[in-house]
Amino acid sequence: MPNYGDPEYWEKRYEEQKGKTFDWLEDYETLSIFIKHLISPDNRILILGCGNAELSEDMYQDGFTHIDNIDISSVVIQQMKDRNLEKNDMSWTVMDVMDLKFPNNYFDLAIDKSTIDALLCGDNAFINVAKMTKEVQRVLKVGGVYMAISYGIPDTRLEHFSWKHLNWEVSYQIIGPELDGAHYLYLCRKKEGADEICDENWEDVEATLTEGKTE
Ligand SMILES: C[S@@+](CC[C@H](N)C(=O)[O-])C[C@H]1O[C@@H](n2cnc3c(N)ncnc32)[C@H](O)[C@@H]1O
């Protein structure tokens, strides 16, 4: 299996895929009903690990124009910037999901479509995912939602949304065909007091996951 956790893998893959798009797992057609239920067109949206998916473009065409797209791959960010020059409200930035350069309490919705899956394939997977969730919680407004679309079953994903630096109300449902290739939609809503809870508990979580070096 390719090393989906390695940023070098993505750079090479996107060089090879120049001019193409590909949506992992699900596309806007399936996800729009959930997105429309959660936010309104004037809300701020963050796409974590956007890749060359058409999701953001489709959302933009449908009226959700305040979108910040980030990815670790400079190759794909340049490609997507070039494809979307006329979409003024949408930004494309090279950024690590573990180190977000956005203010606190800024976004209404953060969408992670299979980026958590990629991180979980890499080295230091558990601490890396915890760093991402810490950052995502920080940039979300209270009441804002982290939406993760993943092939990972709840037994392998819910633990990542319940470390004690997080104060999220978590729910999930199956999307796509149940028997063959089911995908899961996880919704994590930021609760009141989350920032304080993170400040209190992050050091412990970091120490546990760094010492444990799970995965
Ligand atoms: C499985 S692909 C999903 C792409 C896109 N979200 C989609 O649904 O088609 C994972 C994406 O995460 C990006 N990625 C991996 N590690 C990252 C990191 N630390 N920070 C930001 N993006 C990352 C990869 O470059 C890749 O574009």
The ligand as an SDF file (V2000), in Angstrom:
LIG
                    3D

 27 29  0  0  0  0  0  0  0  0999 V2000
   -6.9440   10.9830    1.0370 C   0  0  0  0  0  0  0  0  0  0  0  0
   -6.5130   12.5730    0.4380 S   0  0  0  0  0  0  0  0  0  0  0  0
   -8.0800   13.4130    0.5030 C   0  0  0  0  0  0  0  0  0  0  0  0
   -8.1210   14.6110   -0.4200 C   0  0  0  0  0  0  0  0  0  0  0  0
   -9.4770   15.3360   -0.4410 C   0  0  0  0  0  0  0  0  0  0  0  0
   -9.8630   15.7740    0.8990 N   0  0  0  0  0  0  0  0  0  0  0  0
  -10.5660   14.4710   -1.0170 C   0  0  0  0  0  0  0  0  0  0  0  0
  -11.5260   14.1980   -0.3290 O   0  0  0  0  0  0  0  0  0  0  0  0
  -10.4630   14.0660   -2.1620 O   0  0  0  0  0  0  0  0  0  0  0  0
   -5.6290   13.2650    1.8320 C   0  0  0  0  0  0  0  0  0  0  0  0
   -5.1480   14.6900    1.6150 C   0  0  0  0  0  0  0  0  0  0  0  0
   -4.5610   15.1460    2.8440 O   0  0  0  0  0  0  0  0  0  0  0  0
   -3.4120   15.8960    2.5340 C   0  0  0  0  0  0  0  0  0  0  0  0
   -2.5590   15.8970    3.7420 N   0  0  0  0  0  0  0  0  0  0  0  0
   -1.8670   14.8610    4.2620 C   0  0  0  0  0  0  0  0  0  0  0  0
   -1.2350   15.2340    5.3770 N   0  0  0  0  0  0  0  0  0  0  0  0
   -1.5370   16.5380    5.5740 C   0  0  0  0  0  0  0  0  0  0  0  0
   -1.1800   17.4950    6.5570 C   0  0  0  0  0  0  0  0  0  0  0  0
   -0.3780   17.1840    7.5960 N   0  0  0  0  0  0  0  0  0  0  0  0
   -1.6640   18.7510    6.4450 N   0  0  0  0  0  0  0  0  0  0  0  0
   -2.4680   19.1010    5.3980 C   0  0  0  0  0  0  0  0  0  0  0  0
   -2.8450   18.2350    4.4310 N   0  0  0  0  0  0  0  0  0  0  0  0
   -2.3850   16.9640    4.5180 C   0  0  0  0  0  0  0  0  0  0  0  0
   -2.8040   15.2040    1.3310 C   0  0  0  0  0  0  0  0  0  0  0  0
   -1.9150   16.0190    0.6060 O   0  0  0  0  0  0  0  0  0  0  0  0
   -4.0710   14.8330    0.5490 C   0  0  0  0  0  0  0  0  0  0  0  0
   -4.4220   15.8630   -0.3400 O   0  0  0  0  0  0  0  0  0  0  0  0
  1  2  1  0
  2  3  1  0
  2 10  1  0
  3  4  1  0
  4  5  1  0
  5  6  1  0
  5  7  1  0
  7  8  2  0
  7  9  1  0
 10 11  1  0
 11 12  1  0
 11 26  1  0
 12 13  1  0
 13 14  1  0
 13 24  1  0
 14 15  1  0
 14 23  1  0
 15 16  2  0
 16 17  1  0
 17 18  1  0
 17 23  2  0
 18 19  1  0
 18 20  2  0
 20 21  1  0
 21 22  2  0
 22 23  1  0
 24 25  1  0
 24 26  1  0
 26 27  1  0
M  CHG  2   2   1   9  -1
M  END
$$$$
